[in-house]
Amino acid sequence: MKDTADLSQDGSESAAVGLTVSTVFNSIHRAPSIAASASGGCAADTPGAVRLLWLRHIDRDGTIAEADEETDVWRTDISDRHHLRVGDILLSEVVTGRPKAAVVQEYDLPAAAVGSILVLRPATVLPPEHVRLILAFLRSSTVAAQARGAFGRMRLSKSDLNSLVLPEVDEALSTALDELDTARRQMSGWSTEAASLAETVFDRGANTSVARQSIIGAGQVTRLRAEAAAQLDDFRYIVRTRFPYPIALRWREAEARMSTDDLAHAYDAVLEAAEILLGYSALLTAALAHSASIELSSVAAIRTKLNANTGGPGLGEWTAVLQEIAGARKRRTLSKDHPLHELGSLLGSEDAKNARKRIAGRRNAEAHLRPVDPVDLPVALQETFDDLRLLANRARFLADWSLMQVTSVAWDSFRGKASLSVRRLMGDHPVVPTSTMTYLSSAVEKGSLYLADRDHRLYLLRPFLTGQVCPTCRTWSTFHVDKVEGELVLKSLEHGHCFPCSTGTEILQQAGLL
């Protein structure tokens, strides 16, 4: 496996402000009107032949249909000024629902737009990321609203478009749109493959036994794809397979215990899973805030508690960290795609706040020997799991951020890139394959845990969260600093096992934990 993420640490980007159609495109002209049945057509391989593109050639997904020598029309008498260029954007003049829009690529040429199409020619070469956003905007209801005329004959005009404000460059949004389009094309290919298999079922004759064996064998991968895709509609499956290891493991344990009659242990497992969900999120918050030079009084409170030998952080401290970062003031200097914004939203809704309060109340009741009556336990278990599910759903963004352990770093001074070997600790098992990625910084630590955001930017989690083999259970686990009976220890998020802290006090002091 190999991921390429040639990014700088700060992920800075330039943003255009106040872009309008008239400033981005130096010309907008209406395509000439030529009937498909008009004389003058020629063969596609005729010297100087130009393919004519009508509105039907522009698909709703923003692509231009491939050339078809049997149905398409080529001509040699099209004026040079109507010849399309790479980067031209074709926009439907007649609007039915949403407008159609597509960008001309090298493989679409030579071609000329004809009929009810507006051709927008950029003043300069636009980066692909910006083109993707402009196409999405031109296909929006915002642009459709500019059309005028009677129903069924609504048209866009140059004057209607010129003053429209276009979206500014946004790399993160463009990447998200590209990923959606990639997923759409992948699933479309699978659909085509399934249809092709169905068409060939009787290619070997009418024998149903032979046809059955053939379709079962040939269609196995297609069926497995469908089953795997259907599982993603089950949020529980997403948590087990796509959430960070500490949370995914705790979730699986809670589900497994709930499937038995041991309700008391199931109830404890659900409460512990909720605490680990909030604890992991709070540790991410503390690490990211430290790297961004944001001081959190809630982290200072954890430091005070560790220094005073009164114990380590628990559900109350984790909640305080998440509540503090929820305030916009702490995040006002951050880029709009910084992970702290989404961490700040975790407890942002009233439903999430109430769920967190109910879980905290139940956790405290258990800790103070006020257990749920066995008669009430089935209802209490389901209600608590519903609260856990609500909080996990609020933390869906965690499925997009890889928890990674860097196992090797090789810096290439000439290329200015580092080649990293990493273990992506996502899902409910710590045994995962090693993959590689490139990174535009040498400031990466071998052996440390990192958070990789959607753009593959890396954020160091040490010493807030570390990973190693647990001396107690011999399983690879994640650990945070804790204090038990006056001794500084590392405590596992997965199992709660503790052992003497090996992290130097100087590092913990620099991180604000001591």
C-alpha positions, 0 to 999 in steps of 0.5 A: 500500500502506498499513499502520497501526501506531499504536504507541508506541515502548516497546510497553508493555502492561498485564497482568492477573494471576490472572484466573479465570472467576468474576472475569471473568464475573459470571454463567454460566447454562445455556441453557433446553431447547427442542426445535426441533420445539416449537410456538410458532415465528414468522416472523423479521420478527415484532415481538419475535421472537428467534432460537434458537441451538442448539449446531449454530449454533456453528462450530468456528472460533468463529463463529455461523452466519448466520441462515437463515429456512428452517431457523432457529426464532424465538419471541416467548415467550423470557424477557428474562433469556435474551436474549443481549447483545453480548459474551456467550460461548457455550460448549458444555456437552456436549463431544465432543473440544474444546469449542465457543465463540463470542462474540455480536456485534451482528449475531447479535441478537436471539437466545437460546441453547437446549439444551446451551450455557453462557452466560458474561456478562462483568462488564465489556466485554472488549477484542477482543484479550482475547476472542480469547485467552479463546475460544482457551482455552475451545476448548482441551483444558485446558477439555475435561479439566474435563468429567465423565460417561460417554463421549459424555455428557461435560459441563462445569458452572459449578462446573468452570469457575469456578476455571479461570485464564484467559489474561492480556491478551497483545496479541502473541499475540492479534495472531498468532491474529487473523492466523491466523484472517484467513489461514484465512478468506482460504483458505476463500474461495479454496476456495469460489471454486474449488468454484464454478468447478468447478460451473459448468464445463458451464453453457454446455452439454456442449461440452467445448472451450467448457468447457475454454476457460471453465475455463482462463480463469476459473480462472487466478487460482485456479491461480496462488494455489495455485502461489504458496501451494505455493511457501511449503512450499519453505523456499528460496523463503521465504528468497529472497522473505521474508528481508532483502535482504542475506541473500536476495541472498546465498542466491540467488547460492549457489543459482544457483551450485550449479545450475552445474558451477562447484563452487568458486565455489558453495562460496565463495558458500555460505560467504559467505551463512552469514557474511552471515546471522550478520553481519546478525543480529549487527548487528541485535543490536548495534543493538537492544542499544544502543537498550535500553542493554544493554552487550555485551562482544562489541561492545566487542571490535569497538570495540577491533579497529577502534581498534587498526587490526587490521581489522574485524569478521568471522565470529568477531566476529559469532558472539561477539555472537550467543553473548553475547545468547544468555545470558538475563541480558542480556535479563532486563529486556526485554519478552517480545516484544522481538526480542532474545529471538529473536536470542538463540535463533539459536545456542541449539541444539546443532545450530546451534552445531555447524553454525556451528562447521563453517562457521567451520572451512571458512571459516578453511581457505579463508582460510589456503589449505587449500581442499577437494580437488576430489574432495571438493568435491561432498560438502563443498558439500552439507554446507555448504549443509545447515549454512547451511539449518539456520542460516537455518531457525533465523533464520526470525523474520527473515522477520517483521521488515521491514528498512525504509528511511524515505524521508520523514517527515511529522509531524502535531502535532494528530493526534500521528502521523507519516506515513512513506514506507518501502521494505521491503527484503525479498527478493533485489532492492533495487528495491521499491515505496514504501509508507506507514505511520503511527507514534506518534512523531516520532523517525524519521530520513529516510534511515535503516534501521529494523527493524520487528517483528511489531507494527510497532515501529521500531528504528533500525539506524544507525550499525550498519547503513546503506543507500545506493547503492554507489559501486562497483557503483551498486547500493543496498546495506547497509553496516557499519563496517569497517577496511581497511589502517588506514582506516575504511570502510563494507563492503557485506553484499551484495557486499563492496565498500568505500569511505571511511566518511562516518559521523562518528566522534562518532556511532560513538563514541556507538554504542560502535563507536569 
